[in-house]
Amino acid sequence: MNNTLVIAEAGPNHNQDWNLAKKLVDVAIDSGADVVKFQTYSSNTLYAKQQKDVSGIEDIHSMFKSLEIPRHWQKDLKMYCDDNGIEFMSTPFDEKAVDELYDLGVKRLKISGFEGTDPRFVDLVASTGLDIIMSAGIGWQPNYWGLFADIFEKYNNEVTLLHCVNAYPTPIDQINLSLIDKGKGLRKVSHIGLSDHTQSTLTPALAVARGATVIEKHFTISNLLPGPDHYFSIEPQQLKEMVYNIRQAELAMSINDSIEELKHTNGRRSIVAKVDLKKGDVLTKDNITTKRPYYPESAPAIDYFSLLGTTIESDIETDVIINKKDLSSFYESQSV
């Protein structure tokens, strides 16, 4: 059973091409991801009119205008996802987006790392009463959590907090996976996860081993496509590899009796006669030792010191395993 919710983040990598958007959904399905996520925003509501260069981009409005998801797509994308067994999700960035996604019947809403320090916007998203996934990205501080927890308690949201480094891509030595632990035990946090912007397919599995139960990762059809997110997103085969690594990490972290290990039980040691023993002899360090193999009926090596001073109840030849029936009085007393 899969324990990790894997979100394949398509974001704006559809390039306003419907066929490309559907292909992204298909890639997410093929990878084994649980959710495919887009982003719903308007350049006019995302950035103020008055602004200087942002991240070296002279005209941020024009860039985001070219990345907006056509709003009429959302219903069709959700239907396409529903029909093909993958959850549709999108990150809202304004009031209209929140209303549209709620009306579509999505299961949960995401609050991005950049919006995760805006209590007004967090309150808006939380007011839907839906499950919330919130990235703790740039500028987020643990001491803010009391304010956000109050908001989530007001609307009774189930909350997943994602560790997030808002660097695109994030160098592997700056992902700081140990910070995942800071979210554990916070009030109103039901699940911990990672919004991963490294280009590694292994980092999410390492996060799962650390306790993450939700993973979000940007992906694309090709890193060569035009657009600001394609170059740092992982490609289809990498997405599939990432999901595989996560599922392997889940298996490695599960606690089960090892059937394969049980096949090698007889590799353990038993009590063995060091010399010929006669019925009535007292066992000492001089007349017994321990050797492989071990069988269910053997006196196990773990009992060596306890058996010293015990009387043997059968004749045993040198280098023969001593069985429990040869020490029945001792083992019957142990079972009382």
C-alpha positions in Angstrom: 0.0 0.0 0.0 1.3 3.4 -1.0 1.7 5.8 2.0 3.1 8.8 0.2 1.0 11.2 -1.8 3.0 12.0 -4.9 2.0 15.3 -6.6 3.4 15.7 -10.2 3.6 19.5 -10.5 2.8 20.6 -14.1 2.5 24.2 -13.1 2.6 26.5 -16.2 4.5 23.9 -18.3 1.5 23.5 -20.5 2.6 26.7 -22.4 -1.1 27.4 -23.1 -1.2 24.4 -25.4 -4.2 22.2 -24.7 -2.6 19.1 -26.2 0.6 19.7 -24.2 -1.6 20.0 -21.0 -3.2 16.7 -21.7 0.2 15.1 -22.5 1.4 16.3 -19.1 -1.5 14.5 -17.4 -0.7 11.4 -19.4 3.0 11.5 -18.3 1.9 11.9 -14.7 -0.4 8.9 -15.0 2.3 6.8 -16.6 4.8 7.7 -13.8 2.5 6.4 -11.1 1.9 9.8 -9.5 -1.3 10.2 -7.4 -2.0 13.8 -8.4 -1.3 16.1 -11.3 -1.2 19.8 -10.3 -1.5 23.0 -12.3 -1.5 26.6 -11.2 -4.4 29.1 -11.5 -3.4 32.7 -11.6 -3.8 36.0 -13.4 -0.8 38.3 -14.0 -2.9 41.3 -12.9 -3.9 39.8 -9.6 -0.5 38.2 -8.9 1.7 41.4 -9.2 1.0 45.0 -8.5 1.2 47.4 -11.3 4.0 49.4 -9.7 7.0 47.1 -9.5 10.7 47.1 -10.3 12.5 44.3 -12.0 11.6 40.9 -10.4 14.2 38.2 -10.4 15.9 40.0 -13.3 12.7 39.9 -15.4 12.0 43.3 -16.8 8.2 42.8 -17.5 6.9 40.3 -15.1 3.3 41.0 -16.1 3.9 39.9 -19.7 5.7 36.8 -18.7 3.0 35.6 -16.4 0.3 36.6 -18.9 1.9 34.1 -21.3 1.8 31.4 -18.6 -1.8 31.7 -17.4 -3.9 28.6 -17.7 -7.0 29.3 -19.8 -9.7 29.1 -17.2 -12.1 27.2 -19.3 -9.6 24.3 -19.5 -9.9 23.5 -15.8 -13.2 21.7 -16.0 -12.1 19.7 -19.0 -8.7 18.9 -17.4 -10.5 17.7 -14.2 -12.8 15.5 -16.2 -9.9 14.1 -18.2 -8.1 13.3 -14.9 -11.2 11.8 -13.3 -11.7 9.6 -16.4 -8.1 8.4 -16.2 -7.7 7.7 -12.5 -5.5 10.6 -11.4 -6.5 13.4 -9.1 -6.7 16.9 -10.6 -5.3 19.7 -8.5 -4.3 23.4 -9.0 -2.7 26.1 -6.8 -5.0 29.2 -6.6 -3.4 32.6 -6.4 -6.5 34.9 -6.2 -10.0 34.9 -5.0 -11.5 34.0 -8.3 -9.2 31.0 -8.6 -10.2 29.8 -5.2 -13.9 30.0 -6.1 -13.4 28.3 -9.4 -11.5 25.3 -8.0 -13.9 24.9 -5.1 -16.8 24.9 -7.5 -15.0 22.2 -9.6 -15.0 19.9 -6.6 -11.3 19.5 -6.0 -10.3 17.6 -2.9 -7.7 19.9 -1.7 -6.0 23.3 -2.3 -2.3 24.3 -2.3 -0.8 27.4 -0.8 2.6 28.1 -2.5 5.8 28.9 -0.7 5.7 32.5 -1.8 2.1 32.9 -0.5 2.8 31.0 2.7 3.7 34.2 4.6 0.4 36.0 3.7 -2.2 35.4 6.4 -4.9 37.2 4.4 -4.5 34.9 1.5 -4.1 31.8 3.8 -7.4 32.7 5.4 -9.0 33.0 2.0 -7.9 29.6 0.9 -8.7 28.0 4.3 -12.2 29.4 4.3 -13.2 26.8 1.7 -12.9 24.1 4.5 -11.0 21.9 2.1 -7.8 20.0 3.0 -4.8 22.4 2.7 -1.3 21.7 1.5 1.0 24.6 2.4 4.6 25.1 1.5 6.9 26.6 4.1 9.1 28.5 1.6 11.1 31.6 1.5 10.6 33.9 4.5 8.5 31.3 6.4 9.4 31.2 10.1 8.2 28.5 12.7 7.0 31.3 15.0 4.5 32.3 12.3 2.7 29.0 12.8 0.5 30.1 15.7 -1.2 32.6 13.5 -1.7 30.1 10.7 -2.8 27.3 13.0 -5.5 29.6 14.4 -6.8 30.1 10.9 -6.8 26.4 10.1 -8.6 25.6 13.4 -11.2 28.3 12.6 -12.1 26.5 9.3 -11.3 22.9 10.5 -8.9 22.2 7.7 -6.7 19.1 7.6 -3.2 20.5 6.9 -0.1 19.2 5.2 3.0 21.3 5.7 5.7 21.0 3.0 9.4 21.8 3.6 10.3 24.0 0.6 13.3 25.9 -0.7 12.3 28.5 -3.2 15.4 28.2 -5.4 15.0 27.0 -9.0 16.7 24.6 -9.2 17.7 24.0 -5.6 21.3 22.8 -5.2 21.4 19.4 -3.5 23.5 20.7 -0.7 20.9 23.4 0.1 17.8 21.3 0.3 18.2 20.9 4.1 16.1 17.8 4.5 16.7 17.8 8.3 14.3 20.8 8.5 11.4 18.4 7.8 11.6 17.6 11.4 10.7 21.1 12.4 7.1 20.6 11.1 6.5 17.4 13.1 4.2 18.0 16.1 3.1 21.5 15.1 -0.4 22.2 16.0 -2.9 21.4 13.2 -0.3 19.8 11.0 -1.6 16.3 10.1 1.1 15.5 7.5 4.7 16.6 6.6 6.1 16.6 3.1 8.5 18.1 0.7 8.1 20.5 -2.2 11.2 19.6 -4.0 13.0 21.9 -6.5 16.2 19.9 -6.8 16.8 18.1 -10.1 17.5 14.9 -8.2 15.1 11.9 -8.4 16.5 10.6 -5.2 15.9 13.6 -2.9 12.1 12.8 -2.5 12.9 9.2 -1.5 15.3 10.5 1.1 12.6 12.8 2.4 10.2 9.9 2.7 12.8 8.0 4.7 12.9 11.1 7.0 9.1 11.0 7.5 7.6 12.9 4.6 4.2 11.6 3.4 3.6 14.1 0.6 6.0 14.9 -2.2 5.6 17.6 -4.8 7.9 17.9 -7.8 7.9 20.0 -11.0 7.9 18.0 -14.3 7.9 18.7 -18.0 7.8 17.0 -21.3 11.2 18.4 -22.2 13.7 20.7 -20.6 14.2 22.3 -24.0 10.7 23.8 -24.2 10.4 27.6 -23.9 9.2 28.9 -20.5 10.6 29.7 -17.1 9.9 26.4 -15.4 10.9 23.8 -18.0 14.6 24.0 -17.5 14.6 23.0 -13.8 11.7 20.5 -14.0 12.4 16.8 -14.4 11.5 14.9 -17.6 9.1 12.0 -18.0 11.6 9.2 -17.4 13.0 11.0 -14.4 9.5 11.4 -12.9 8.8 7.7 -13.3 12.2 7.0 -11.6 11.4 9.4 -8.8 8.1 7.7 -8.1 9.8 4.3 -8.2 12.4 5.5 -5.7 9.7 6.8 -3.4 7.8 3.5 -3.5 11.1 1.6 -2.7 11.7 4.0 0.2 8.2 3.2 1.5 9.0 -0.5 1.4 12.3 -0.1 3.0 10.8 1.9 5.9 8.0 -0.6 6.5 8.3 -3.1 9.3 7.5 -6.7 8.3 8.8 -10.1 9.2 11.3 -11.0 6.6 10.3 -14.2 4.8 13.7 -14.3 3.1 15.5 -14.0 6.4 13.5 -16.9 7.9 14.9 -19.1 5.1 18.3 -18.7 6.8 17.3 -19.5 10.4 19.7 -22.5 10.4 22.6 -20.1 10.0 22.4 -19.5 13.7 24.2 -21.6 16.3 23.2 -24.5 18.6 24.6 -26.0 21.7 27.0 -28.8 20.7 28.7 -31.5 22.7 32.5 -30.8 22.9 33.1 -34.4 24.1 31.1 -37.6 24.5 28.4 -36.9 27.1 26.7 -39.5 29.2 23.2 -39.2 30.7 23.6 -37.5 34.1 26.7 -35.5 33.2 26.7 -31.8 34.3 27.2 -29.4 31.5 30.4 -27.2 31.7 32.5 -25.0 29.5 34.8 -28.0 29.1 32.1 -30.3 27.6 29.8 -28.1 25.5 30.4 -25.4 22.9 28.3 -23.6 20.2 28.3 -24.2 16.4 26.1 -23.9 13.4 23.5 -25.0 12.3 20.4 -24.3 14.3 17.1 -26.2 14.0 13.8 -25.6 15.8 14.5 -28.5 18.1 18.0 -27.4 18.9 19.1 -26.0 22.3 19.9 -22.5 21.0 23.3 -20.8 21.6 21.5 -18.0 23.4 21.0 -20.5 26.3 24.7 -21.4 26.7 25.4 -19.7 30.0 22.0 -20.6 31.4 22.7 -24.3 30.7 26.0 -24.5 32.5 25.5 -26.6 35.6 22.4 -28.3 34.0 22.3 -32.2 33.9 22.1 -33.8 30.5 19.3 -36.3 30.2 20.6 -38.3 27.2 23.8 -39.8 25.9 25.3 -37.4 23.2 28.3 -38.1 21.0 31.1 -35.5 20.4 30.1 -32.8 17.9 26.4 -33.6 18.0 23.8 -30.9 18.5 22.1 -31.1 21.9 18.3 -30.9 21.5 15.8 -29.4 23.9 14.4 -32.9 24.6 17.9 -33.8 26.0 17.4 -31.0 28.5 13.6 -31.4 29.0 13.6 -30.5 32.7 15.4 -27.2 32.0 13.1 -26.2 29.1 9.9 -27.2 30.9 10.9 -25.0 33.8 11.4 -22.1 31.3 8.0 -22.4 29.9 6.2 -22.2 33.2 
